[in-house]
Amino acid sequence: MLNFLPGVIRGVLAFLLFVLNTVFWCTLLFIVSFLKLLIPFEACRKICNIILVRLASNWVLFNAANLKLLHRINWNVEGVEDLSLDKWYLVISNHQSWVDIVVLQTIFYRRIPFLKFFLKKELIWVPVLGLAWWALDFPFMKRYSSEFIKANPHLKGKDIEITRKACEKFKTIPVSVMNFVEGTRFTKEKHERQKSPHKYLLRPKAGGTAFVLAAMGEQLNSILNVTIVYPEGAQNFWAFLCGKITQINVRVETIPIDDNIVGDYFNDPEFQNNYRQWVNDLWVEKDKCINSLLG
């Protein structure tokens, strides 16, 4: 509607609307979270959880409306037709830009449960957002390095146990857990440094998804394998707000979860090798998918 405006002006307006939208819904979020802390009844807390997710979903809805108001983006999305708000999902994706998060939230709005990320415990101290993540029951995980475990063998498996406890609250309310398998955003420099065998992707890191499956495998219904492509090239978030992206292609593949991909990744060498091969095979196919979407 306002895409005729100069890019910088659209960027400023989009940023201001994003900030106002965030402040408004986070304020309501914190109020409901405070009430949830005060209420001693489990049934009332469940109602608060439902309200909190609805508030967060409205934040996503108004961000999408913001984009529609200021930008003309052609969305080419396939594979989201048969999804459900009543199921539990593990969502995995390639990662090129922080724009990816907006894309995922937009295409999955009211199609699957609200996306939640496994976050490092330290991120709870991020101003405003850390409190919002806590209020929305984002699972904060503590990962121990192999060196730390060697020095403290009594803590072996403790990180998985902490994550399992964090995920217990997801047993009654469906949830979608998001993981960027490459662990970082794609850049040509990282691609060359890694000597990645893939043309458009970094090497996948299998441990993160194996960690989630070990903690939540019994609850999850499916894995959603997402491939995001920007034919004009990936852009940073500011360039996106200024309207530099006008075409977004997304493909979503639903993968069933079975015993072959749920196991003790960190202590079972045979399972670890098989799981790594499974993830590598996924990335080979994803690279081919990106190539076809760019062609």
SEKE-398805 format. One line per 5 residues: number of its first residue (from 1); their letters; for each residue x, y, z of N, C-alpha, C. Coordinates in Angstrom, 1 decimal, padded with zeros to 4 digits, m for minus. Layout:
<sites>
NUM = A = X/Y/Z/X/Y/Z/X/Y/Z ~ ...
</sites>
This chain:
<sites>
1 = MLNFL = 000.8/m001.2/000.0/000.0/000.0/000.0/000.9/001.3/000.0 ~ 001.9/001.2/000.8/002.8/002.4/000.9/004.2/002.1/000.3 ~ 004.2/001.1/m000.6/005.5/000.6/m001.2/006.1/001.6/m002.2 ~ 005.3/002.7/m002.5/005.8/003.7/m003.4/006.8/004.7/m002.7 ~ 006.8/004.6/m001.3/007.7/005.5/m000.6/009.1/005.1/m000.8
6 = PGVIR = 010.1/006.1/m000.6/011.5/005.7/m000.7/011.9/004.6/000.3 ~ 012.8/003.8/000.0/013.2/002.7/000.8/013.6/003.1/002.2 ~ 014.4/004.1/002.4/014.8/004.5/003.7/013.6/004.9/004.6 ~ 012.7/005.7/004.0/011.5/006.1/004.8/010.7/004.9/005.2 ~ 010.5/003.9/004.2/009.8/002.7/004.6/010.5/001.9/005.7
11 = GVLAF = 011.9/001.9/005.6/012.6/001.2/006.7/012.4/001.9/008.0 ~ 012.5/003.2/008.1/012.2/003.9/009.4/010.8/003.6/009.9 ~ 009.8/003.7/009.0/008.4/003.5/009.4/008.3/002.1/009.9 ~ 008.8/001.1/009.2/008.7/m000.3/009.5/009.4/m000.6/010.9 ~ 010.5/000.0/011.1/011.2/m000.2/012.4/010.4/000.4/013.5
16 = LLFVL = 009.9/001.6/013.4/009.1/002.3/014.4/007.8/001.4/014.7 ~ 007.2/000.9/013.7/006.0/000.1/013.9/006.3/m001.2/014.6 ~ 007.5/m001.7/014.2/008.0/m003.0/014.9/008.2/m002.7/016.4 ~ 008.8/m001.6/016.7/009.1/m001.3/018.1/007.8/m001.1/018.9 ~ 006.9/m000.3/018.3/005.6/000.0/019.0/004.8/m001.3/019.2
21 = NTVFW = 004.8/m002.1/018.2/004.1/m003.4/018.3/004.7/m004.3/019.4 ~ 006.0/m004.3/019.4/006.7/m005.1/020.5/006.4/m004.6/021.9 ~ 006.5/m003.3/022.0/006.3/m002.7/023.4/004.8/m002.9/023.8 ~ 003.9/m002.7/022.9/002.5/m002.9/023.2/002.2/m004.3/023.7 ~ 002.5/m005.3/022.9/002.2/m006.7/023.2/003.0/m007.2/024.4
26 = CTLLF = 004.3/m006.8/024.5/005.1/m007.2/025.7/004.6/m006.6/027.0 ~ 004.0/m005.4/026.9/003.4/m004.9/028.2/002.3/m005.8/028.6 ~ 001.4/m006.2/027.7/000.3/m007.1/028.1/000.8/m008.4/028.5 ~ 001.9/m008.9/027.8/002.5/m010.2/028.2/003.0/m010.2/029.6 ~ 003.6/m009.1/030.0/004.2/m009.0/031.3/003.1/m009.0/032.4
31 = IVSFL = 002.0/m008.3/032.1/000.9/m008.2/033.0/000.3/m009.6/033.3 ~ 000.1/m010.3/032.2/m000.5/m011.7/032.3/000.5/m012.6/033.0 ~ 001.8/m012.4/032.7/002.8/m013.3/033.4/002.8/m013.0/034.9 ~ 002.7/m011.8/035.3/002.7/m011.4/036.7/001.5/m012.1/037.4 ~ 000.3/m012.1/036.7/m000.9/m012.7/037.3/m000.7/m014.2/037.4
36 = KLLIP = 000.0/m014.8/036.4/000.3/m016.2/036.4/001.2/m016.6/037.6 ~ 002.1/m015.7/038.0/003.0/m016.0/039.1/002.2/m015.9/040.4 ~ 001.2/m015.0/040.5/000.4/m014.8/041.7/m000.7/m015.9/041.9 ~ m001.2/m016.4/040.8/m002.3/m017.4/040.9/m001.8/m018.8/041.3 ~ m002.3/m019.3/042.4/m001.8/m020.6/042.9/m002.5/m021.8/042.2
41 = FEACR = m003.6/m021.6/041.4/m004.3/m022.7/040.8/m003.8/m023.1/039.4 ~ m003.6/m024.4/039.2/m003.0/m024.9/038.0/m003.9/m024.6/036.8 ~ m005.2/m024.7/037.0/m006.2/m024.5/035.9/m006.1/m023.1/035.4 ~ m006.0/m022.1/036.4/m005.9/m020.7/036.0/m004.6/m020.4/035.3 ~ m003.5/m021.1/035.7/m002.2/m020.9/035.0/m002.3/m021.4/033.6
46 = KICNI = m003.0/m022.5/033.4/m003.1/m023.0/032.0/m003.8/m022.0/031.1 ~ m004.9/m021.3/031.7/m005.6/m020.3/031.0/m004.6/m019.1/030.6 ~ m003.8/m018.8/031.6/m002.8/m017.7/031.4/m001.8/m018.1/030.3 ~ m001.4/m019.3/030.2/m000.5/m019.8/029.2/m001.2/m019.6/027.8 ~ m002.4/m020.0/027.7/m003.2/m019.8/026.5/m003.2/m018.3/026.0
51 = ILVRL = m003.5/m017.5/027.0/m003.6/m016.0/026.7/m002.2/m015.5/026.3 ~ m001.1/m016.0/027.0/000.2/m015.5/026.6/000.6/m015.9/025.2 ~ 000.2/m017.1/024.8/000.5/m017.5/023.4/m000.3/m016.7/022.4 ~ m001.5/m016.4/022.8/m002.4/m015.6/021.9/m001.8/m014.2/021.7 ~ m001.3/m013.6/022.8/m000.7/m012.3/022.7/000.6/m012.3/021.8
56 = ASNWV = 001.4/m013.4/022.0/002.6/m013.5/021.2/002.2/m013.7/019.7 ~ 001.1/m014.4/019.4/000.7/m014.6/018.1/000.2/m013.3/017.5 ~ m000.5/m012.5/018.3/m000.9/m011.2/017.8/000.2/m010.3/017.4 ~ 001.3/m010.4/018.2/002.6/m009.7/017.8/003.0/m010.1/016.4 ~ 003.0/m011.4/016.1/003.4/m011.9/014.8/002.4/m011.4/013.8
61 = LFNAA = 001.2/m011.4/014.0/000.1/m011.0/013.1/000.3/m009.5/012.7 ~ 000.6/m008.6/013.7/000.7/m007.2/013.4/002.1/m006.9/012.7 ~ 003.1/m007.7/013.0/004.4/m007.6/012.3/004.1/m007.9/010.8 ~ 003.4/m009.0/010.5/003.0/m009.3/009.1/002.2/m008.2/008.5 ~ 001.3/m007.6/009.2/000.5/m006.5/008.7/001.4/m005.3/008.3
66 = NLKLL = 002.4/m005.1/009.2/003.3/m004.0/009.0/004.1/m004.2/007.6 ~ 004.5/m005.5/007.4/005.2/m005.8/006.1/004.2/m005.5/004.9 ~ 003.0/m006.0/005.1/002.1/m005.9/004.0/001.7/m004.4/003.7 ~ 001.7/m003.6/004.7/001.4/m002.2/004.6/002.6/m001.4/003.8 ~ 003.8/m001.8/004.1/004.9/m001.0/003.6/005.7/m001.7/002.4
71 = HRINW = 005.5/m003.0/002.2/006.2/m003.7/001.2/005.4/m004.5/000.3 ~ 005.8/m004.8/m000.9/005.2/m005.7/m001.8/006.1/m006.9/m002.0 ~ 005.7/m008.0/m001.3/006.5/m009.2/m001.3/005.7/m010.3/m001.9 ~ 006.3/m011.0/m002.9/005.7/m012.2/m003.5/006.1/m013.4/m002.7 ~ 005.2/m014.1/m002.0/005.4/m015.3/m001.3/005.1/m016.5/m002.1
76 = NVEGV = 006.1/m017.3/m002.3/005.9/m018.6/m003.0/006.2/m019.7/m001.9 ~ 005.1/m020.2/m001.3/005.3/m021.1/m000.2/004.5/m022.4/m000.5 ~ 005.2/m023.6/m000.3/004.5/m024.9/m000.5/004.8/m025.8/000.7 ~ 003.8/m026.6/001.1/004.1/m027.6/002.1/003.5/m027.3/003.5 ~ 002.7/m026.2/003.5/002.1/m025.8/004.8/000.6/m026.1/004.9
81 = EDLSL = 000.1/m026.8/003.9/m001.4/m027.0/003.8/m002.0/m027.9/004.8 ~ m001.3/m028.9/005.2/m001.9/m030.0/006.1/m001.3/m030.0/007.5 ~ m000.9/m028.8/007.9/m000.3/m028.7/009.3/m001.5/m028.5/010.3 ~ m001.1/m028.5/011.6/m002.2/m028.4/012.6/m001.7/m027.6/013.8 ~ m002.6/m026.9/014.4/m002.3/m026.2/015.6/m002.3/m027.1/016.9
86 = DKWYL = m002.8/m028.3/016.7/m003.0/m029.2/017.8/m001.9/m030.3/017.8 ~ m000.8/m030.1/017.1/000.3/m031.1/017.1/001.6/m030.4/017.6 ~ 002.6/m031.3/017.9/003.9/m030.8/018.4/004.9/m031.0/017.3 ~ 005.7/m030.0/017.0/006.6/m030.0/015.8/008.0/m029.6/016.3 ~ 009.0/m030.2/015.6/010.4/m029.7/015.6/010.6/m029.1/014.2
91 = VISNH = 010.9/m027.8/014.2/011.1/m027.1/012.9/012.6/m026.8/012.7 ~ 013.1/m027.3/011.6/014.5/m027.0/011.2/014.6/m026.3/009.9 ~ 015.6/m025.5/009.8/015.7/m024.6/008.6/017.2/m024.2/008.3 ~ 017.4/m023.9/007.0/018.7/m023.2/006.7/018.6/m021.8/007.2 ~ 019.8/m021.2/007.4/019.8/m019.9/008.0/020.7/m018.9/007.3
96 = QSWVD = 020.2/m017.8/006.8/020.9/m016.8/006.0/020.9/m015.4/006.6 ~ 019.9/m015.1/007.4/019.7/m013.8/007.9/018.6/m013.8/009.0 ~ 018.6/m012.8/009.8/017.6/m012.7/010.9/016.2/m012.5/010.3 ~ 016.2/m012.2/009.0/014.9/m012.2/008.3/014.2/m013.5/008.3 ~ 015.0/m014.6/008.4/014.5/m015.9/008.4/013.5/m016.1/009.5
101 = IVVLQ = 013.7/m015.5/010.6/012.8/m015.7/011.8/011.4/m015.1/011.4 ~ 011.4/m013.9/010.8/010.2/m013.2/010.4/009.5/m014.1/009.4 ~ 010.2/m014.7/008.4/009.6/m015.5/007.4/009.0/m016.7/008.1 ~ 009.6/m017.4/009.0/009.1/m018.6/009.6/007.8/m018.2/010.4 ~ 007.9/m017.1/011.2/006.7/m016.7/012.0/005.5/m016.4/011.1
106 = TIFYR = 005.8/m015.8/009.9/004.7/m015.4/009.0/004.1/m016.6/008.3 ~ 004.9/m017.5/007.8/004.3/m018.6/007.0/003.6/m019.6/007.9 ~ 004.0/m019.7/009.2/003.4/m020.7/010.1/002.4/m020.1/011.0 ~ 002.1/m018.8/010.8/001.1/m018.2/011.7/m000.3/m018.9/011.6 ~ m000.8/m019.3/012.7/m002.1/m020.0/012.9/m002.1/m021.3/012.1
111 = RIPFL = m001.0/m021.9/011.7/m000.9/m023.2/011.0/m000.3/m024.2/012.0 ~ 000.7/m023.8/012.8/001.3/m024.7/013.8/001.3/m023.9/015.1 ~ 001.6/m024.5/016.2/001.7/m023.8/017.5/002.8/m022.8/017.4 ~ 002.8/m021.8/018.2/003.7/m020.7/018.3/005.1/m021.2/018.4 ~ 006.0/m020.7/017.5/007.4/m021.1/017.5/008.2/m020.7/018.7
116 = KFFLK = 008.9/m021.7/019.3/009.7/m021.4/020.5/011.1/m022.0/020.2 ~ 012.1/m021.2/020.6/013.5/m021.6/020.4/014.1/m022.1/021.7 ~ 015.0/m023.1/021.6/015.8/m023.4/022.7/016.9/m022.3/022.8 ~ 017.0/m021.7/024.0/017.9/m020.6/024.2/018.9/m020.9/025.2 ~ 020.1/m020.3/025.0/021.2/m020.4/026.0/020.7/m019.7/027.3
121 = KELIW = 021.0/m020.3/028.5/020.6/m019.8/029.7/020.9/m018.3/029.9 ~ 022.0/m017.9/029.4/022.5/m016.5/029.6/021.6/m015.5/028.9 ~ 020.8/m015.9/027.9/020.0/m015.0/027.1/018.7/m014.5/027.9 ~ 018.5/m015.1/029.1/017.4/m014.6/029.9/017.6/m013.2/030.3 ~ 018.9/m012.7/030.3/019.2/m011.4/030.8/019.1/m010.3/029.6
126 = VPVLG = 018.8/m010.7/028.4/018.6/m009.8/027.3/017.4/m008.8/027.7 ~ 017.6/m007.5/027.7/016.6/m006.6/028.1/015.3/m006.8/027.3 ~ 014.1/m006.8/028.0/012.8/m006.9/027.5/012.5/m008.3/026.9 ~ 013.3/m008.6/025.9/013.1/m009.9/025.2/013.4/m011.1/026.1 ~ 014.4/m011.0/026.9/014.7/m012.1/027.9/013.5/m012.4/028.8
131 = LAWWA = 012.9/m011.4/029.3/011.7/m011.5/030.1/010.5/m012.0/029.3 ~ 010.4/m011.6/028.1/009.3/m012.1/027.2/009.5/m013.6/026.9 ~ 010.7/m014.0/026.6/011.0/m015.4/026.4/010.6/m016.2/027.6 ~ 011.0/m015.7/028.8/010.7/m016.4/030.0/009.2/m016.5/030.2 ~ 008.5/m015.4/030.0/007.0/m015.4/030.2/006.4/m016.4/029.2
136 = LDFPF = 006.9/m016.6/028.1/006.3/m017.5/027.1/006.8/m019.0/027.2 ~ 007.6/m019.2/028.3/008.1/m020.6/028.6/009.0/m021.1/027.5 ~ 009.8/m020.2/026.9/010.9/m020.7/026.0/011.8/m021.5/026.9 ~ 012.3/m022.7/026.4/013.2/m023.5/027.2/014.6/m022.9/027.2 ~ 015.1/m022.6/028.4/016.5/m022.2/028.5/017.3/m023.4/028.9
141 = MKRYS = 018.3/m023.6/028.0/019.1/m024.8/028.2/020.5/m024.5/028.6 ~ 021.1/m025.4/029.4/022.5/m025.2/029.8/023.3/m026.4/029.2 ~ 024.2/m026.0/028.2/025.0/m027.1/027.6/026.4/m027.1/028.2 ~ 026.9/m028.3/028.5/028.2/m028.4/029.0/029.1/m028.9/027.9 ~ 030.3/m028.3/027.8/031.3/m028.8/026.8/031.9/m030.1/027.2
146 = SEFIK = 032.4/m030.8/026.2/033.1/m032.1/026.4/034.2/m031.9/027.4 ~ 035.0/m030.8/027.3/036.1/m030.5/028.2/035.6/m030.4/029.7 ~ 034.4/m029.7/029.8/033.9/m029.5/031.1/033.4/m030.8/031.8 ~ 032.8/m031.6/030.9/032.3/m032.9/031.4/033.5/m033.8/031.8 ~ 034.6/m033.7/031.1/035.8/m034.5/031.5/036.3/m034.1/032.9
151 = ANPHL = 036.2/m032.8/033.1/036.7/m032.3/034.4/035.6/m032.5/035.5 ~ 034.4/m032.6/035.1/033.3/m032.8/036.1/032.4/m034.0/035.6 ~ 032.9/m035.2/035.6/032.1/m036.3/035.1/030.8/m036.6/035.8 ~ 030.6/m036.1/037.0/029.4/m036.3/037.7/028.2/m035.5/037.1 ~ 028.5/m034.6/036.2/027.5/m033.8/035.5/027.1/m034.3/034.1
156 = KGKDI = 027.7/m035.5/033.8/027.4/m036.1/032.5/025.9/m036.4/032.4 ~ 025.3/m035.9/031.3/023.8/m036.1/031.1/022.9/m035.1/031.8 ~ 023.6/m034.2/032.6/022.8/m033.2/033.4/022.1/m032.2/032.5 ~ 022.8/m031.9/031.4/022.2/m030.9/030.5/020.9/m031.4/029.8 ~ 020.9/m032.7/029.4/019.7/m033.3/028.9/018.6/m033.3/029.9
161 = EITRK = 018.9/m033.7/031.1/017.9/m033.7/032.2/017.3/m032.4/032.4 ~ 018.1/m031.3/032.4/017.6/m030.0/032.6/016.7/m029.6/031.5 ~ 017.0/m030.0/030.3/016.1/m029.7/029.1/014.8/m030.4/029.2 ~ 014.9/m031.7/029.6/013.7/m032.5/029.8/012.7/m031.9/030.8 ~ 013.3/m031.4/031.9/012.4/m030.7/032.9/011.8/m029.4/032.3
166 = ACEKF = 012.6/m028.7/031.5/012.1/m027.5/030.9/011.0/m027.8/029.9 ~ 011.0/m029.0/029.3/010.0/m029.3/028.3/008.8/m030.0/028.9 ~ 008.8/m030.3/030.2/007.6/m030.9/030.8/006.4/m030.1/030.7 ~ 006.5/m028.8/030.7/005.4/m027.8/030.6/004.8/m027.9/029.2 ~ 005.4/m028.5/028.2/004.9/m028.6/026.9/004.0/m029.8/026.7
171 = KTIPV = 003.8/m030.6/027.7/003.0/m031.8/027.6/001.5/m031.6/027.4 ~ 001.1/m030.4/028.0/m000.4/m030.2/027.9/m000.7/m029.2/026.8 ~ 000.2/m028.4/026.3/m000.1/m027.4/025.3/000.9/m027.7/024.1 ~ 000.3/m027.9/022.9/001.2/m028.1/021.7/002.2/m027.0/021.5 ~ 003.3/m027.3/021.0/004.4/m026.4/020.8/005.2/m026.7/019.6
176 = SVMNF = 005.8/m025.7/019.0/006.7/m025.9/017.8/008.1/m025.4/018.3 ~ 009.1/m026.3/018.3/010.5/m025.9/018.7/011.3/m025.7/017.5 ~ 012.0/m024.6/017.4/012.8/m024.2/016.2/014.2/m024.4/016.4 ~ 014.9/m024.9/015.4/016.4/m025.1/015.4/017.0/m024.8/014.1 ~ 018.0/m023.9/014.1/018.8/m023.6/012.8/019.9/m024.6/012.9
181 = VEGTR = 019.9/m025.6/012.0/020.8/m026.7/012.1/022.3/m026.3/011.8 ~ 022.5/m025.3/011.0/023.8/m024.9/010.7/024.5/m024.1/011.9 ~ 023.7/m023.7/012.8/024.2/m023.1/014.0/024.6/m021.6/013.9 ~ 024.6/m021.1/012.7/025.0/m019.7/012.4/024.5/m019.3/011.0 ~ 024.5/m018.1/010.8/024.0/m017.6/009.5/025.1/m017.9/008.4
186 = FTKEK = 024.6/m018.2/007.2/025.4/m018.5/006.0/026.1/m017.2/005.5 ~ 027.4/m017.3/005.3/028.1/m016.3/004.6/029.2/m017.0/003.7 ~ 029.6/m016.3/002.7/030.6/m016.9/001.8/031.9/m017.2/002.6 ~ 032.3/m016.3/003.5/033.5/m016.5/004.3/033.4/m017.7/005.2 ~ 032.3/m017.9/005.8/032.1/m019.1/006.7/032.1/m020.4/005.8
191 = HERQK = 031.4/m020.3/004.6/031.3/m021.4/003.7/032.7/m021.8/003.3 ~ 033.6/m020.9/002.9/034.9/m021.2/002.5/035.8/m021.7/003.6 ~ 035.6/m021.1/004.8/036.4/m021.5/006.0/036.1/m023.0/006.4 ~ 034.8/m023.3/006.3/034.3/m024.7/006.6/034.7/m025.7/005.5 ~ 035.0/m025.2/004.3/035.1/m026.1/003.2/033.9/m027.0/003.0
196 = SPHKY = 032.7/m026.3/003.1/031.4/m027.0/003.1/031.3/m027.8/001.7 ~ 030.8/m029.0/001.8/030.6/m029.7/000.5/029.3/m029.3/m000.2 ~ 028.5/m028.4/000.4/027.3/m027.9/m000.2/027.5/m026.6/m000.8 ~ 026.7/m026.3/m001.9/026.9/m025.1/m002.6/026.3/m023.9/m001.9 ~ 025.1/m024.1/m001.3/024.4/m023.0/m000.7/024.2/m023.1/000.8
201 = LLRPK = 024.9/m024.1/001.4/024.7/m024.3/002.9/026.0/m024.5/003.6 ~ 026.0/m024.2/004.9/027.1/m024.5/005.7/027.0/m026.0/006.1 ~ 028.0/m026.6/006.7/027.9/m027.9/007.3/026.9/m028.0/008.4 ~ 026.0/m028.9/008.4/025.0/m029.0/009.5/025.6/m029.5/010.8 ~ 025.1/m029.1/011.9/025.5/m029.5/013.2/024.4/m030.4/013.8
206 = AGGTA = 024.6/m031.7/013.8/023.6/m032.6/014.2/023.2/m032.6/015.7 ~ 024.2/m032.1/016.5/023.9/m032.2/018.0/022.7/m031.5/018.5 ~ 022.4/m030.3/017.9/021.3/m029.5/018.4/020.0/m030.2/018.2 ~ 019.7/m030.7/017.0/018.4/m031.4/016.8/018.4/m032.7/017.6 ~ 019.5/m033.4/017.7/019.6/m034.7/018.5/019.2/m034.4/019.9
211 = FVLAA = 019.7/m033.3/020.4/019.4/m032.8/021.8/017.9/m032.6/022.0 ~ 017.3/m031.9/021.1/015.8/m031.7/021.2/015.1/m033.0/021.1 ~ 015.4/m033.9/020.2/014.7/m035.2/020.0/014.9/m036.1/021.2 ~ 016.1/m036.0/021.8/016.3/m036.8/023.0/015.5/m036.3/024.2 ~ 015.3/m035.0/024.2/014.5/m034.4/025.3/013.0/m034.5/025.1
216 = MGEQL = 012.6/m034.4/023.8/011.1/m034.3/023.5/010.6/m035.3/022.5 ~ 011.4/m036.3/022.2/011.0/m037.2/021.1/009.7/m037.9/021.3 ~ 009.3/m038.2/022.5/008.0/m038.9/022.8/006.9/m037.9/022.6 ~ 007.1/m036.6/022.7/006.0/m035.7/022.5/005.8/m035.2/021.1 ~ 006.9/m035.1/020.3/006.9/m034.5/019.0/006.2/m035.4/018.0
221 = NSILN = 005.3/m034.8/017.1/004.6/m035.6/016.1/005.4/m035.7/014.8 ~ 006.1/m034.6/014.4/006.8/m034.5/013.1/007.9/m033.5/013.2 ~ 008.8/m033.6/012.2/009.8/m032.6/011.9/009.4/m031.9/010.7 ~ 009.4/m030.6/010.7/009.2/m029.7/009.6/010.5/m029.2/009.0 ~ 010.9/m029.7/007.9/012.2/m029.4/007.3/011.9/m028.2/006.3
226 = VTIVY = 012.4/m027.0/006.7/012.1/m025.8/005.9/013.3/m025.3/005.1 ~ 013.0/m025.0/003.9/014.1/m024.4/003.0/013.6/m023.0/002.6 ~ 014.4/m022.0/002.9/014.1/m020.6/002.6/015.1/m020.1/001.6 ~ 014.5/m019.5/000.5/015.4/m019.0/m000.5/015.0/m017.5/m000.9 ~ 016.0/m016.7/m001.0/015.7/m015.3/m001.4/016.4/m015.1/m002.8
231 = PEGAQ = 015.6/m015.2/m003.9/016.2/m015.2/m005.2/017.0/m013.9/m005.5 ~ 016.7/m012.8/m004.8/017.5/m011.6/m005.0/018.7/m011.5/m004.1 ~ 018.9/m012.6/m003.3/020.0/m012.6/m002.4/019.5/m012.3/m001.0 ~ 020.1/m013.0/000.0/019.8/m012.7/001.4/020.2/m011.3/001.8 ~ 019.4/m010.6/002.6/019.7/m009.3/003.1/019.7/m009.2/004.6
236 = NFWAF = 020.4/m008.2/005.1/020.3/m008.0/006.6/018.9/m007.4/006.9 ~ 018.6/m007.3/008.2/017.3/m006.9/008.6/016.9/m005.5/008.2 ~ 017.8/m004.6/008.3/017.6/m003.2/007.9/017.2/m003.1/006.4 ~ 018.0/m003.8/005.6/017.7/m003.8/004.1/016.3/m004.4/003.8 ~ 016.0/m005.4/004.6/014.6/m006.1/004.5/013.6/m005.0/004.8
241 = LCGKI = 013.7/m004.3/005.9/012.8/m003.2/006.3/012.7/m002.2/005.2 ~ 013.7/m001.9/004.5/013.8/m000.9/003.5/013.2/m001.4/002.1 ~ 012.8/m002.7/002.1/012.1/m003.2/000.9/013.0/m003.8/m000.1 ~ 014.2/m004.2/000.3/015.2/m004.8/m000.7/014.8/m006.3/m001.1 ~ 013.9/m006.9/m000.3/013.5/m008.2/m000.6/012.0/m008.2/m001.2
246 = TQINV = 011.8/m008.6/m002.4/010.5/m008.6/m003.0/010.0/m010.0/m003.3 ~ 010.8/m011.0/m003.2/010.5/m012.4/m003.5/011.0/m013.4/m002.5 ~ 010.2/m014.2/m001.9/010.6/m015.2/m000.9/010.0/m016.5/m001.3 ~ 010.9/m017.5/m001.5/010.4/m018.9/m001.8/010.7/m019.8/m000.6 ~ 009.7/m020.6/m000.2/009.8/m021.5/000.9/009.2/m022.8/000.6
251 = RVETI = 009.9/m023.9/001.0/009.4/m025.2/000.8/009.5/m025.9/002.2 ~ 008.4/m026.6/002.6/008.3/m027.2/003.9/008.0/m028.7/003.6 ~ 008.9/m029.5/004.2/008.8/m031.0/004.1/008.4/m031.6/005.5 ~ 007.4/m032.4/005.6/007.0/m033.0/006.8/007.7/m034.4/006.9 ~ 008.5/m034.6/008.0/009.2/m035.8/008.2/008.7/m036.5/009.4
256 = PIDDN = 008.3/m037.8/009.3/007.8/m038.5/010.5/009.0/m038.8/011.5 ~ 008.7/m038.9/012.8/009.7/m039.2/013.8/009.6/m040.7/014.1 ~ 010.7/m041.4/014.1/010.7/m042.8/014.5/012.0/m043.1/015.3 ~ 012.1/m044.3/015.7/013.2/m044.7/016.7/014.6/m044.5/016.0 ~ 014.7/m044.5/014.7/016.0/m044.3/014.1/016.6/m043.0/014.3
261 = IVGDY = 015.8/m042.0/014.6/016.4/m040.6/014.8/016.2/m040.1/016.3 ~ 015.8/m041.0/017.2/015.7/m040.7/018.6/016.6/m041.6/019.4 ~ 017.6/m041.1/020.0/018.5/m041.9/020.8/019.5/m041.1/021.6 ~ 020.5/m041.8/022.1/021.5/m041.1/023.0/022.7/m040.7/022.1 ~ 022.6/m039.5/021.5/023.5/m039.0/020.5/024.9/m038.8/021.2
266 = FNDPE = 024.9/m038.4/022.4/026.2/m038.0/023.1/026.9/m039.2/023.7 ~ 026.3/m040.3/023.9/027.0/m041.4/024.5/027.0/m042.7/023.7 ~ 026.3/m042.7/022.6/026.2/m043.9/021.8/026.8/m043.6/020.4 ~ 028.1/m044.0/020.2/028.8/m043.7/019.0/028.1/m044.2/017.7 ~ 027.5/m045.4/017.8/026.9/m045.9/016.6/025.7/m045.1/016.2
271 = FQNNY = 024.8/m044.7/017.2/023.7/m043.9/016.9/024.1/m042.5/016.4 ~ 025.2/m042.0/017.0/025.7/m040.7/016.6/026.1/m040.7/015.1 ~ 026.8/m041.7/014.7/027.3/m041.8/013.3/026.0/m041.9/012.4 ~ 025.1/m042.7/012.7/023.9/m042.9/011.9/023.1/m041.6/011.8 ~ 023.0/m040.9/013.0/022.2/m039.7/013.0/022.9/m038.6/012.2
276 = RQWVN = 024.2/m038.5/012.3/024.9/m037.5/011.5/024.7/m037.7/010.0 ~ 024.8/m039.0/009.6/024.6/m039.3/008.2/023.2/m038.9/007.8 ~ 022.2/m039.2/008.6/020.8/m038.8/008.3/020.7/m037.3/008.1 ~ 021.3/m036.5/009.0/021.3/m035.0/008.8/022.0/m034.6/007.6 ~ 023.2/m035.2/007.3/023.9/m034.8/006.1/023.1/m035.1/004.9
281 = DLWVE = 022.4/m036.2/004.9/021.6/m036.6/003.7/020.5/m035.5/003.5 ~ 019.9/m035.1/004.6/018.9/m034.0/004.5/019.5/m032.8/003.9 ~ 020.7/m032.4/004.3/021.3/m031.2/003.8/021.7/m031.3/002.3 ~ 022.0/m032.5/001.8/022.3/m032.7/000.4/021.1/m032.4/m000.4 ~ 019.9/m033.0/000.1/018.6/m032.7/m000.6/018.2/m031.3/m000.5
286 = KDKCI = 018.5/m030.6/000.6/018.1/m029.2/000.8/019.0/m028.3/m000.2 ~ 020.2/m028.7/m000.4/021.1/m027.9/m001.3/020.5/m028.0/m002.7 ~ 020.0/m029.2/m003.1/019.4/m029.4/m004.4/018.1/m028.6/m004.5 ~ 017.4/m028.6/m003.4/016.1/m027.8/m003.4/016.4/m026.3/m003.6 ~ 017.4/m025.8/m002.9/017.7/m024.4/m003.1/018.1/m024.1/m004.5
291 = NSLLG = 018.9/m025.0/m005.1/019.4/m024.8/m006.5/018.2/m024.7/m007.5 ~ 017.2/m025.6/m007.2/016.0/m025.6/m008.1/015.2/m024.4/m007.9 ~ 015.1/m023.9/m006.7/014.3/m022.7/m006.4/015.0/m021.4/m007.0 ~ 016.3/m021.4/m007.1/017.0/m020.3/m007.6/017.0/m020.3/m009.1 ~ 016.9/m021.6/m009.7/016.9/m021.7/m011.1/015.5/m021.3/m011.7
</sites>
